[in-house]
């Protein structure tokens, strides 16, 4: 497997002539391996989003061996550079592209529309084409459960979230976190700091410290690819949890848990379909039921009676008999979000652009 960064990829492009690379396609024999490229906005470390996506390809490599060739392009900023780099990897003959960030959507969709022989998976988006599938995890199912635990452990009644960008995927996790906490303590309040970055350790750490200064004593590290928030909370003696992969080693005393994601079954099924010529683009939204989302590394500090309730709710989420977004739910502005007895459909959750009552920080405009 090849790991490349934006810098050395652009050097290669300059050496070979980027325009020429984009204007031609290499002819591959039928027995050439399928070129699979994963593009991500941050470095692949030992934790976080990029790490989880990369690990999701392990099953593909194990199943197909030398029939596939996987390349990972890390640290690729959203914008024109990402578009050029994704185009180049397809021009170089790679026929399976995983665009691993919300901001890659437009460029990746253009690639799919231009070349029907290319299959594209796009993280966290909403556009669909015959050879283009957006994929997202129902993180909110896990954050609801961790909200229940947070409410049982908070002494101040104030919870916090350091969040990357105000996109629906992250808004839903904050809302479910709040609703889960309110199911245990109705007066819980949640404050949010949006750092507007997928990877900014210093800014993330400062955001965590700001929330702690506001008396938030459980912090949700919402889509950070570094353990900065988790480590800051450990130092301050404040509980914290995160998305994607375990960061327990960075907070052995105050780690509340992790909403882990396992993309391997989805990635393998998608590659299998591409190889069989049966791939069909669809909006893929996977959670606890599909075992893509699982809360791991539960803190032993969660009271036993609360843990029993959490496991009961988790089982109901898994069998489809309970949704965190079941009404009555009131929006932060006081209007009705979900009517009593109703539940939001996946399409409504994917498009969520409002906070529930109890989230004290207004959404950025």
C-alpha positions in Angstrom: 0.0 0.0 0.0 1.3 3.5 -0.9 1.0 6.5 1.3 1.3 9.9 -0.3 0.9 13.5 0.9 -0.2 16.5 -1.1 3.4 17.8 -1.3 5.0 14.7 -2.9 2.0 14.1 -5.1 2.1 17.6 -6.5 5.9 17.2 -7.1 5.1 14.1 -9.1 2.4 15.9 -11.0 4.8 18.7 -11.8 7.5 16.4 -13.0 5.2 14.5 -15.4 3.2 17.4 -16.5 -0.2 17.6 -14.7 -2.1 18.7 -17.8 -0.9 15.8 -19.8 -1.6 13.4 -16.9 -5.1 14.6 -16.7 -5.7 14.5 -20.4 -4.7 10.9 -20.9 -5.6 7.5 -19.5 -3.3 4.6 -19.2 -4.3 1.4 -20.9 -4.4 -1.5 -18.5 -4.5 -5.2 -19.4 -7.5 -7.1 -18.1 -5.4 -8.8 -15.4 -4.1 -5.5 -14.0 -5.0 -5.0 -10.3 -7.9 -2.7 -9.5 -6.4 0.6 -8.4 -8.2 1.9 -5.2 -7.4 5.4 -4.0 -8.4 6.8 -0.6 -8.1 10.6 -0.3 -8.3 12.1 3.2 -7.9 15.7 4.5 -5.7 14.9 7.5 -2.6 12.7 8.3 -3.1 9.0 9.0 -2.1 8.7 12.6 -3.0 6.0 15.1 -6.4 7.5 15.8 -9.3 9.4 14.2 -11.2 9.5 10.9 -8.4 8.9 8.5 -7.2 6.0 10.6 -10.6 4.4 10.6 -11.0 4.8 6.8 -7.6 3.3 6.2 -8.3 0.4 8.5 -11.5 -0.1 6.6 -9.6 -1.2 3.6 -7.7 -4.0 5.4 -10.5 -6.5 4.7 -10.5 -5.5 1.0 -6.7 -6.2 0.8 -7.0 -9.4 2.7 -9.9 -10.7 0.5 -8.4 -9.7 -2.9 -4.7 -9.8 -2.3 -2.7 -8.8 -5.5 -6.0 -8.2 -7.4 -6.2 -4.8 -5.8 -3.6 -2.0 -5.4 -4.4 0.5 -2.6 -3.0 4.0 -2.5 -3.8 6.5 0.3 -3.4 10.2 -0.3 -3.3 12.0 3.1 -3.3 15.7 4.1 -5.2 16.7 1.0 -7.0 20.0 1.7 -10.5 20.4 0.4 -10.7 22.7 -2.6 -9.0 23.0 -6.0 -5.9 21.0 -5.0 -8.1 18.0 -4.0 -10.0 18.2 -7.3 -6.8 18.1 -9.3 -5.3 15.3 -7.2 -8.4 13.2 -7.5 -8.5 13.8 -11.2 -4.9 12.7 -11.5 -5.3 9.5 -9.6 -8.2 8.5 -12.0 -6.2 9.6 -15.0 -3.4 7.3 -13.8 -5.8 4.4 -14.1 -7.3 4.0 -10.7 -10.9 3.0 -11.1 -12.1 3.0 -7.5 -12.0 6.3 -5.6 -12.9 6.9 -1.9 -13.3 10.6 -1.4 -12.9 10.8 2.4 -14.2 14.3 3.2 -17.5 16.2 2.9 -15.7 19.0 0.9 -14.5 16.7 -1.8 -18.1 16.2 -3.0 -18.3 18.4 -6.1 -15.0 17.4 -7.6 -15.5 13.7 -7.0 -19.0 13.8 -8.4 -17.7 15.4 -11.6 -15.2 12.6 -12.0 -18.0 10.0 -11.6 -20.2 11.7 -14.2 -17.3 12.0 -16.7 -16.2 8.4 -16.4 -18.9 5.7 -15.8 -16.1 3.1 -15.5 -15.0 4.7 -12.2 -16.7 3.9 -8.9 -16.7 6.7 -6.3 -17.6 6.5 -2.6 -18.0 9.9 -0.9 -17.9 10.4 2.8 -20.7 12.4 4.5 -22.3 13.8 1.4 -25.8 13.6 -0.1 -25.3 13.5 -3.9 -26.0 10.2 -5.7 -25.2 9.0 -9.2 -25.1 5.5 -10.8 -21.4 5.1 -10.0 -21.4 7.5 -7.0 -22.4 6.6 -3.4 -22.3 8.9 -0.4 -21.7 7.0 2.8 -22.1 8.1 6.5 -22.3 6.5 9.9 -25.2 6.9 12.3 -22.8 8.3 14.9 -25.8 9.9 16.6 -26.9 6.4 17.8 -23.6 6.2 19.8 -23.6 9.8 21.0 -27.2 9.3 22.5 -25.8 6.5 24.6 -22.8 8.4 25.7 -25.1 11.4 26.5 -26.9 9.1 29.0 -23.5 8.3 30.6 -22.4 11.9 30.6 -25.6 13.0 32.4 -25.0 10.4 35.1 -21.4 11.6 35.7 -21.7 15.4 35.4 -21.6 17.4 38.5 -22.3 20.8 36.9 -25.1 19.9 34.5 -23.0 21.4 31.7 -21.6 19.4 28.9 -19.5 20.5 26.0 -18.5 19.6 22.4 -15.4 20.6 20.4 -16.7 20.1 16.9 -15.0 20.3 13.5 -17.6 21.8 11.0 -21.3 22.6 11.3 -22.4 20.0 8.8 -25.5 17.8 9.4 -23.4 14.7 10.3 -21.9 16.6 13.3 -25.1 18.5 14.2 -26.9 15.2 14.6 -24.3 13.8 17.0 -24.5 16.9 19.2 -28.3 16.8 19.2 -28.4 13.1 20.0 -25.8 13.6 22.8 -28.0 16.3 24.2 -31.2 14.2 24.0 -29.5 11.2 25.6 -28.3 13.3 28.5 -31.7 14.9 28.9 -33.3 11.4 29.1 -31.4 11.1 32.3 -31.3 14.7 33.5 -33.8 17.0 31.7 -32.1 20.2 32.6 -28.7 19.4 30.9 -27.1 22.1 28.9 -24.6 21.6 26.0 -22.1 24.2 24.7 -20.3 23.9 21.4 -17.1 25.3 20.0 -16.8 25.0 16.2 -13.1 24.9 15.3 -13.8 24.9 11.5 -11.0 22.4 10.8 -10.6 18.7 10.6 -7.0 18.9 11.9 -5.8 21.7 14.1 -4.4 20.3 17.4 -3.7 23.7 19.0 -7.1 25.1 18.2 -8.8 21.9 19.4 -7.0 22.0 22.7 -7.8 25.7 23.2 -11.5 24.9 22.5 -11.5 22.2 25.1 -9.9 24.4 27.7 -12.5 27.1 26.9 -15.3 24.7 27.5 -13.7 23.5 30.7 -13.4 27.1 31.9 -17.2 27.3 31.4 -17.7 24.5 33.9 -18.4 21.8 31.2 -17.2 18.6 32.9 -17.9 16.1 30.1 -16.5 16.9 26.6 -17.4 15.4 23.3 -14.5 15.5 20.8 -16.6 15.6 17.7 -14.6 14.6 14.6 -11.1 15.5 15.7 -8.3 13.5 14.1 -6.0 14.2 17.0 -6.2 13.3 20.7 -5.7 17.0 21.6 -9.2 17.4 23.2 -9.0 14.0 25.0 -5.5 14.8 26.4 -6.6 18.3 27.6 -9.5 16.7 29.4 -7.4 14.1 31.0 -5.1 16.8 32.3 -8.0 18.8 33.7 -9.7 15.7 35.2 -12.7 16.0 32.9 -14.5 13.1 31.2 -14.3 13.0 27.4 -15.2 10.8 24.5 -14.7 10.9 20.7 -15.6 9.4 17.3 -14.1 6.8 15.0 -11.3 5.1 16.9 -10.2 4.6 20.5 -8.1 7.3 22.2 -8.2 5.6 25.6 -4.4 5.5 25.8 -4.4 9.3 25.8 -6.8 9.6 28.8 -6.6 6.4 30.9 -8.4 8.0 33.9 -11.1 10.2 32.3 -12.0 8.4 29.0 -15.7 8.0 28.8 -15.8 5.9 25.7 -15.5 5.9 21.9 -18.1 5.8 19.1 -16.0 3.5 16.8 -16.7 2.9 13.2 -15.8 -0.2 11.1 -16.1 0.6 7.4 -14.6 -2.8 6.2 -17.9 -4.6 5.4 -19.2 -1.6 3.4 -15.8 -1.1 1.5 -15.5 -4.8 0.7 -19.1 -5.0 -0.5 -18.6 -1.9 -2.7 -15.3 -3.2 -4.2 -16.9 -6.7 -4.8 -19.8 -5.0 -6.6 -17.4 -2.9 -8.8 -15.4 -6.0 -9.7 -18.6 -7.9 -10.6 -20.0 -5.0 -12.6 -23.0 -4.7 -10.4 -22.3 -1.5 -8.4 -25.2 0.9 -8.1 -24.9 4.3 -6.4 -27.0 4.7 -3.3 -27.1 6.9 -0.2 -25.6 4.6 2.4 -26.3 5.4 6.1 -25.0 2.7 8.5 -25.2 2.3 12.2 -25.5 0.0 15.2 -27.7 -2.5 13.3 -25.1 -3.1 10.6 -22.3 -3.2 13.3 -20.6 -0.2 11.6 -21.1 1.9 14.7 -20.3 0.6 18.2 -19.6 2.3 21.5 -16.4 0.8 23.0 -14.1 1.5 26.0 -16.9 2.3 28.4 -15.6 4.0 31.5 -16.0 1.9 34.6 -17.2 5.1 36.4 -20.6 4.9 34.7 -23.0 3.7 37.5 -24.2 0.1 37.1 -27.9 1.0 37.0 -27.3 3.6 34.2 -25.2 1.1 32.3 -28.1 -1.3 32.4 -30.4 1.3 30.9 -27.8 2.2 28.3 -27.6 -1.4 27.1 -31.3 -1.7 27.0 -31.5 1.4 24.7 -28.6 0.1 22.6 -30.5 -3.2 22.0 -33.6 -1.2 21.0 -31.6 0.9 18.6 -30.0 -2.3 17.1 -33.4 -3.9 16.5 -35.0 -0.8 15.2 -37.6 -0.3 17.9 -36.1 3.0 19.1 -34.6 6.1 17.4 -32.9 8.9 19.3 -34.9 11.3 17.1 -38.3 10.3 18.3 -40.7 13.1 19.4 -41.6 15.1 21.1 -38.5 17.1 20.4 -38.3 20.9 20.6 -35.8 22.9 18.6 -33.4 25.4 20.2 -35.6 28.3 19.0 -38.6 26.8 20.7 -40.4 25.5 17.7 -41.4 21.9 17.2 -38.7 19.7 15.8 -40.4 16.3 15.9 -44.0 15.7 16.8 -44.9 13.4 19.7 -44.7 9.8 18.7 -43.1 10.6 15.3 -39.5 9.7 14.3 -37.3 11.4 11.8 -36.6 9.5 8.6 -33.0 8.9 7.6 -33.3 11.6 4.8 -34.4 14.2 7.4 -31.5 13.2 9.8 -29.0 13.5 7.0 -30.2 17.0 6.2 -30.5 18.2 9.8 -29.6 21.9 10.1 -31.0 22.8 13.6 -30.2 22.2 17.2 -32.4 20.7 19.8 -33.5 22.6 22.9 -30.7 22.4 25.5 -27.8 23.2 23.0 -26.9 26.6 24.2 -24.6 27.6 21.3 -26.3 28.9 18.2 -25.4 27.3 14.9 -22.9 29.5 12.8 -24.5 31.2 9.9 
